[in-house]
Amino acid sequence: MFKFFKDIDFSGYTLLVPSVSVGNVAQLATDLLIETLKLEKIGLLWHPALIPIVGPPAYDHDKDQTTTTAELYVSEKHKLLVLQIRAPLVGALQSEFLDKLTDFIRDRQLVEVIILSSSFAHENHQVGSRPYKYLANERFQSVYSETLKELQWTPLDGNVIHGGGFAGKLLSACTGKEVAGFILFMYVSEGDNTADAVQLVSLVDHLKKPLLPREEDGEKIKLAIPSSWKYLFGNAAPVNVY
């Protein structure tokens, strides 16, 4: 299932995983994280649940590489492992994939899993509330109780994230194998969701601060936009159609 280009001891690492969900906000936020931190690609994932895709390099700092469905990136400095998934999982094979993924997390002794996701905007029934919420298992809450209290984030009332992809199932799989798991998601509408991605990655920075670089004022995060974002909505229409 995994092909590594580099052998690393992952014990004590955090794994960040985006769930393919509304507006692809989680994937876009993960793009920002990978490009900004210039994460090193160290592996690929192969599984029948992954729809095969291939494309040109997605990041400016990774120009010699092609892009595939599921790739692993690492920051040894931050003890952070990032799995970028660029296509939905095949429904009938989803459980098997998540089971093997959580086996890897447990066996390689990663300390926690942060899952990024999104939900339909109309599912946020609290008028005037923040456009994001979280869901965490007890193992994660026991470690981050003070941090979550300081952030004053609102937990999800229930355990269903409509439009959130496999996020809930991955959290359940982590809980079943006694791995600390956390879902951070935003309520969004389909469209240009780059601004939502910026907000989501900034929330990750608040949780794991300091993670992202800062501007000269030392407060505002400094993000690098990946080259692949130039083609989020396809190429421009050819002039000869007018």
MOSUL-V444130 format. One record per pair of residues at least 12 apart in sequence whose ideal C-beta (glycine too) atoms are under 7 Angstrom apart, sorted by the first residue. I is the first residue (numbers start at 0). GAP is how many residues later the second one is. If there is no record, write none. Layout:
i-><I:I>
gap-><GAP:GAP>
This chain:
i-><0:0:0:0:1:1:1:2:2:2:3:3:4:4:5:7:7:7:9:9:9:9:10:10:11:11:12:12:12:12:12:13:13:13:13:13:13:14:14:14:14:14:15:15:15:15:15:16:16:16:16:17:17:17:17:18:18:18:18:18:18:18:19:19:19:19:20:20:20:20:20:20:21:21:21:21:21:21:22:22:22:22:22:23:24:24:24:24:24:24:24:25:25:25:26:27:27:27:28:28:28:28:29:29:29:30:30:30:31:31:31:31:32:32:32:33:33:33:33:34:34:34:34:34:34:35:35:35:35:36:37:38:38:38:38:39:39:40:40:40:40:41:41:41:42:43:43:43:44:44:46:47:47:48:48:48:48:48:48:49:49:49:49:50:50:50:50:51:52:52:52:52:53:53:53:54:57:57:58:58:59:59:68:68:68:69:69:70:77:80:87:88:93:93:97:97:97:97:98:101:101:101:101:104:105:105:110:111:111:111:112:112:112:113:113:113:114:114:114:114:114:114:115:115:116:116:116:116:116:116:117:117:117:117:117:118:118:118:118:118:118:119:119:119:120:120:120:122:122:123:128:129:130:130:131:131:131:131:132:132:132:132:133:133:133:133:133:133:134:134:134:134:134:135:135:136:136:136:136:136:138:138:138:139:139:139:142:146:150:160:160:163:166:166:170:183:183:185:185:193:197:201:204>
gap-><44:45:46:99:41:43:102:40:41:43:38:39:37:38:36:34:66:68:71:98:99:100:97:98:67:99:66:67:68:97:98:65:66:96:97:98:100:66:68:90:95:98:14:64:66:98:100:66:96:98:153:12:66:67:98:96:97:98:145:146:147:148:65:67:68:145:96:97:142:143:144:146:96:97:98:141:166:168:95:165:167:170:173:169:93:161:163:168:171:172:175:90:91:92:59:165:166:169:87:168:171:172:52:54:86:27:195:197:165:166:169:191:49:168:171:25:39:48:50:24:25:26:189:190:191:176:177:187:188:38:23:34:35:36:43:33:34:21:24:30:32:30:31:32:29:24:26:27:25:27:50:42:45:40:41:44:45:47:48:19:20:37:39:18:36:37:39:17:15:16:33:34:12:13:14:12:168:170:167:168:166:167:16:17:18:13:15:13:133:29:77:77:72:75:68:71:72:75:74:71:72:75:77:74:71:73:69:28:68:70:61:66:68:68:70:90:52:55:56:66:67:68:68:84:44:47:48:50:66:68:45:46:67:68:70:42:43:44:45:66:68:42:43:67:66:67:68:39:64:63:25:24:55:56:52:53:54:71:21:22:23:52:19:21:22:48:49:50:20:21:24:36:48:45:46:34:37:38:43:44:39:40:41:40:41:42:37:60:55:22:24:21:16:18:12:19:20:13:14:35:25:19:16>
